[in-house]
């Protein structure tokens, strides 16, 4: 995801074995906590803001994430269903390097 500006934070060592999927924890970025059975959103977009509060880069995820992000200040937009309205659910929050933030839905 660093290709799209999502993260340049190291996520640690991962061992990948032939013919297997490798799982590893995302320890820097954003995830959601939500009620059991809650429908995942169609799209969630994380926009990194510059010092003037303007969007300098955005990255999105379909579903509950988690998604690695580089340190910075972000706003979060949420689209519940395809072609539905995009709503800002978090105007601004700071994400320090090496911190995983959970957004409660």
HELIX and SHEET records of a PDB file:
HELIX    1   1 UNK A    2  UNK A    4  5                                   3    
SHEET    1   A 3 UNK A  65  UNK A  67  0                                        
SHEET    2   A 3 UNK A  29  UNK A  33 -1                                        
SHEET    3   A 3 UNK A 100  UNK A 104  1                                        
SHEET    1   B 4 UNK A  55  UNK A  61  0                                        
SHEET    2   B 4 UNK A  43  UNK A  49 -1                                        
SHEET    3   B 4 UNK A  72  UNK A  79 -1                                        
SHEET    4   B 4 UNK A  87  UNK A  95 -1                                        
END                                                                             
